[in-house]
Amino acid sequence: GEDVEQSLFLSVREGDSSVINCTYTDSSSTYLYWYKQEPGAGLQLLTYIFSNMDMKQDQRLTVLLNKKDKHLSLRIADTQTGDSAIYFCAERWRDSSYKLIFGSGTRLLVRP
Amino acid sequence: DSGVTQTPKHLITATGQRVTLRCSPRSGDLSVYWYQQSLDQGLQFLIQYYNGEERAKGNILERFSAQQFPDLHSELNLSSLELGDSALYFCASSVGGVETGELFFGEGSRLTVL
């Protein structure tokens, strides 16, 4: 199937780390993505990871990939109130369309 | 600003009506994707066009259709509208082809069917 799964909600205190988890469907997916959606806006790419990598770090963002379990996570260090948004993981589908299959999104709420 | 432009931003219409949503991709992008975001079903892929031709079709209803024109802009036509069609419709574009696959999203068209 095409179901990418994420937990719906996460609440953290400002300054703490946030970890958002995702389970994807296709162990042969070449690229996996994290997108951020702020209220009233479209989706913005945060980062992506190629399937031959286990980890990718980009400033406050760390992506971990466990291909065996088809598990992807996004860690945000020193979470700020501006990080409050919906975070979507996505996998590139296996056909030639390169379409992305998105999870349902995790709403991150950062408390002051 | 992603470079993807969608119009209209908001649209309110009645059941049974027909609407057209428009998308202008980023300059140079050949692929256009349409997604539907509703509260209960998340972000669902509808259809993709590449350089004027349909490349992939997802969960798009028969009442919906789309096309991509020679200037690469795309339109999504929604007809015989039902209450359940109320959603945010996103267009995204990409270069298309073998690359990292990043999609650039417009800000969406919010459709409300009353």
Interface residues (C-beta under 8 A of the other chain):
Chain A: Y31 Y33 Y35 G40 A41 G42 L43 Q44 L45 Y48 F88 R92 W93 D95 S96 S97 Y98 K99 L100 I101 F102 G103 S104 G105
Chain B: S2 V4 S31 Y33 Y35 G42 L43 F45 Q48 Y50 R55 A56 G58 F90 A92 S94 G96 G97 T100 G101 E102 L103 F104 F105 G106 E107 G108
